[in-house]
Amino acid sequence: MKMSTVVRTTTKMVSPFLVTYAAYLMLYGHLSPGGGFQGGVILAVAVILLITSHGYAKVRRRFHFNWASLIESSAGALLVLLGLAGLAFGAFYANFLPTEGGIILPFNVIVGLEVGAAFTFVFYILLRWVESD
Amino acid sequence: MIPLMSALPLLFAFLTVLLDVLQARRGIIKAVFVLGVLSPLPVLWLAKGESEIVGGWAREAGIEVALTETNVPFILGELILFLFVAIYTVYYLDFRDRKTPKVLALFLLIHTGLLGAFIARDFFNFYIYMEIASVSAFALVAFSEERGAKRAAFKYLILSLLASYLFVFSIGLVYMETGYLNVELVSGTAVPSRALNTALALASASLILKAGIFPLHSWLPDAHSKAPTPVSAVLSGAVVKAPAYGMVLLFSALPSGGTFRTAIMGVAVASIFFGVAMALLQRNAKRLLAYHTVSQMGYILLGIASLNFAGAAYYAMAHSIFKGGLFLGVGSLATKSRKLGEFGYRNAPVMAFSILMLSLAIGGVSPFIGAYAKGLVSSGLATGWKLAVYLGTLGTLVSFTKLNYHLMGTEAPRVPSAWKLSSLGLALAALAAGVILGAGINPKDALSIALAVVLFFLLKALGILGKARPAPSRDAGRDINLMTMTLVAVIVILTLLHWLTPAGGR
């Protein structure tokens, strides 16, 4: 599965911008429309675009299957730990950071990583299943 | 403090996957799994009898969680069941298989989902956690290697998701009418209206489907009997309790007319007798137990529809303990064949002792917890309904006489001691809980047992038992269509029932 040079070059150029945009959505989610989930989906789209244009085998060498799983599960654990940290300040998920937006900023970043890694992971598993045919 | 009850198993579920990716040793993964199962226990110990809003928000804006007398029995039953299922699972799963850590993570996700649903005092939060438990359950049913397991999982998935979407829709109606999702606030502002009646009918029908109660039960025997043994125990013992708790929330918050409640009680009694009748006809031991879940959920529904929530909660706890124990016990004997008469406990005294104790507990014999819970459920009922409960109990006893009659005849395979420990532990828990709650000893039970044994031999002589052959493997699509038709019919009937109630009745 490999597409024409035009498509490959375009996706190569677009992907870094997609990642930047995802980072923007995650980091400014508490001030402007956006948030962790949206950022995460765009993060996953950047990888999925590369896979569809360059082929699974080539992309897999850079974005390893286990890395996606690793980021996914550690982000999940961090999400719960963030809630547990709030417990020291009174309640589960208490807003304990004095900065603007409080814990929403770290929360959005973690959710973004979780969602991005999970979507990539799901896409990898589906592809593995398709390629085994 | 209370939200930790579902947060800690979630954390350990992620840690299990993380350790698997990092290729940790299997001992560490097992330890993390068991720790995750145990982690809600200290929380229950430290935070009792409080209500709390997550994150310290106002009640109108936040998610309320609480430990009240209607949900603590649900939680206790689930925790006791999971403790023994964890011991069983660690020795059941083959760690040479690379899927094993993922299965353990799915078990922890079911644990998270159920505990989160049981502590919820908010309809939407309840829905989310019930779905976490169901989605993990579909995956675990599909994990079984038995023939037809994938088909059963698919049927379970489609029907359960259909019911979920209808449930969310009805929550939307409640939100539209009252402006709240919190159970307390909804019950304060809800006045009978057509929209709320429709919401109640939709939500009840979808939860009845998810709980596997009679007219909407057909996914349950397949899914519960084809799953691997510890998964069966969790599915029958705990997963069907989440929709039952949802019905407790629903009936305590929304105004429901007298006719509507009577109709639901009729459904409950129909489920009790249908489940027993089908169980009597089964030859497959796990299928027999699965049909008993259909029957036993009827008692819980009877408690809910008569607004006896404490009775329903204690029955749910009792059912978690004895049905989980029965699935673990019978499942560990039936490793080669599931057919009655081809396996037994003749030379395994520990297994015989625990299965006999659990059979008495499910038959409502004192001083086991079944007797206490049954007494509590039937205490608030009129004489006619009480008679139905008694006859249902007699039927259950006949059916378990059949199970034990067949088990007595045959030699047991070699059963690992961890498996023995988990079924014995649940049997002792059923006895201890009954004694602690004060079930007392009722001499009439001896009469019931004698009557049940006589009835069993009578039915056996007539040649009625063991008629059911395994269902021919039909197209799954046809089953799903049939069930969807039944579901729609039930929704329409339940919605129209409100017209029969005089206006203004709660």
Interface residues (C-beta under 8 A of the other chain):
Chain A: N66 S69 L70 E72 S73 S74 G76 A77 V80 L81 G83 L84 G86 L87 G90 A91 F92 Y93 A94 N95
Chain B: M1 P3 L4 A7 L8 L10 L11 A13 F14 L15 V17 L18 V21 L22 E52 I53 V54 G55 G56
